[in-house]
Amino acid sequence: MYTRILVAVDGSPTSRRAFDAALALASTPGAVLQPFYVIENTPMYFEAPGYDPSILHNQLIAQGKDLAAELAQVMREHGVAGELVTAEASSLDDVPTLVLKGAAAFHADLLVIGTHGRRGFQRLILGSVAERCVRQATLPVLLVPAAAGHDDDKTA
């Protein structure tokens, strides 16, 4: 049984499903859940008139704070120990690197991550965060697909 579970969260519907799966796994006695939120780099468009990267950066920080409060409440309601940790991506440490470093620092024995987060088009160019985590992980990784929890097969 897994006792130290790190779940990558970004506020997307898929990461919320990943959090729900991790929460269920962490409901066993003695388990600790650590949601992990990364503030992504904002692109620097120096040539774009009026572009201010601090606006997006500040929104990502605010989203992380709101998500921390929301997930902490859910964890309390379910009697699951742990707290959200935030990291900030840089040119040296991108999102997958930070997620794996966070898992190592937490001594996680399971990483839970959604297959598609909020990254959109950039994922097509660089490869997904989930894919890179799976390739580089030294611990078990549970992937939660974007369609998890959808019941599209209802028939009358």
C-alpha positions in Angstrom: 0.0 0.0 0.0 1.2 3.5 -0.8 1.7 5.8 2.2 3.3 8.9 0.7 1.4 10.1 -2.4 2.3 13.1 -4.4 -0.3 14.4 -6.9 0.4 17.0 -9.5 -2.4 19.6 -9.7 -2.9 22.6 -11.9 -6.6 23.4 -11.6 -7.6 21.6 -14.8 -10.5 19.1 -14.8 -8.0 16.2 -15.4 -5.8 17.2 -12.5 -8.9 17.4 -10.3 -9.7 13.8 -11.2 -6.1 12.8 -10.5 -6.5 14.5 -7.1 -9.7 12.6 -6.4 -7.9 9.3 -7.3 -5.0 10.2 -5.0 -7.4 11.2 -2.2 -9.0 7.8 -2.4 -5.7 6.0 -2.2 -4.6 8.3 0.7 -7.6 7.4 2.7 -5.9 4.5 4.3 -4.5 4.9 7.8 -1.1 6.4 8.0 -1.1 7.7 4.4 -0.1 11.3 3.6 -1.1 13.2 0.4 0.9 16.1 -1.0 -0.8 18.0 -3.8 2.0 19.7 -5.8 1.3 22.9 -7.8 3.9 24.4 -10.2 3.8 28.1 -11.2 4.8 27.9 -14.8 7.1 30.2 -16.7 5.3 32.9 -18.5 6.5 33.5 -22.0 8.5 36.7 -22.5 7.4 38.6 -25.6 9.6 41.6 -25.4 8.5 42.8 -28.9 4.8 42.8 -28.1 3.6 46.3 -27.2 1.8 46.4 -23.8 2.7 42.8 -22.9 3.2 42.4 -19.2 4.2 38.8 -18.1 3.6 39.7 -14.5 -0.1 39.6 -15.0 -0.2 35.9 -15.9 2.4 35.1 -13.3 0.3 36.8 -10.6 -2.8 34.9 -11.8 -1.0 31.6 -11.5 0.1 32.4 -8.0 -3.4 33.4 -7.0 -4.8 30.2 -8.6 -2.3 28.2 -6.6 -3.4 29.8 -3.3 -7.1 29.3 -4.2 -6.4 25.6 -5.1 -4.4 25.1 -1.9 -7.3 26.3 0.2 -9.8 24.2 -1.7 -7.8 21.0 -1.7 -6.9 21.4 2.0 -10.6 21.7 2.8 -11.4 18.5 0.8 -8.5 16.6 2.5 -9.8 17.7 6.0 -13.3 16.5 5.1 -11.9 13.1 4.2 -9.5 12.9 7.1 -6.4 12.8 4.9 -3.2 14.3 6.1 -1.0 16.5 4.0 -0.8 19.9 2.5 -0.2 21.5 -0.9 3.3 22.5 -1.9 4.1 25.1 -4.5 7.2 25.4 -6.7 8.1 27.8 -9.5 9.4 26.7 -12.8 12.4 28.4 -14.3 14.6 28.1 -17.3 16.6 25.4 -15.4 13.7 23.5 -13.8 10.6 23.0 -15.9 7.3 21.5 -14.7 8.2 17.8 -15.0 11.6 18.3 -13.4 10.0 20.1 -10.5 7.3 17.5 -10.1 9.9 14.7 -9.9 12.1 16.7 -7.5 9.0 17.4 -5.4 8.3 13.6 -5.3 11.9 12.9 -4.3 11.9 15.5 -1.6 8.6 14.2 -0.2 9.9 10.6 -0.4 6.8 9.7 -2.3 6.2 6.1 -3.1 3.5 7.0 -5.7 3.1 9.9 -8.2 -0.4 10.6 -9.4 -0.8 12.8 -12.5 -3.5 13.6 -15.0 -2.7 12.9 -18.7 -3.7 16.3 -19.9 -3.5 19.5 -17.9 -3.8 23.2 -18.8 -0.8 23.4 -21.1 -2.7 23.1 -24.4 -0.8 23.8 -27.6 2.6 23.8 -26.0 2.1 20.2 -25.0 2.0 19.3 -28.7 5.4 20.8 -29.3 7.3 19.9 -26.1 5.6 16.7 -25.1 3.3 16.4 -22.1 4.3 16.8 -18.5 2.8 13.4 -17.7 4.8 11.7 -20.4 8.0 13.2 -19.3 7.3 12.3 -15.7 6.6 8.7 -16.6 9.8 8.5 -18.7 12.0 9.9 -16.0 10.4 8.7 -12.8 12.0 6.3 -10.4 8.8 5.6 -8.5 5.4 4.2 -9.7 3.3 6.6 -11.6 -0.5 6.5 -11.8 -1.8 8.2 -14.9 -5.4 9.5 -14.7 -6.8 10.0 -18.2 -8.8 13.1 -19.2 -11.9 10.9 -19.8 -11.7 9.4 -16.3 -15.0 9.7 -14.5 -17.0 10.3 -17.7 -19.9 8.0 -18.3 -20.4 8.4 -22.1 -21.7 4.9 -22.6 -25.2 5.4 -21.1 -27.9 3.7 -23.1 -31.6 3.9 -22.5 
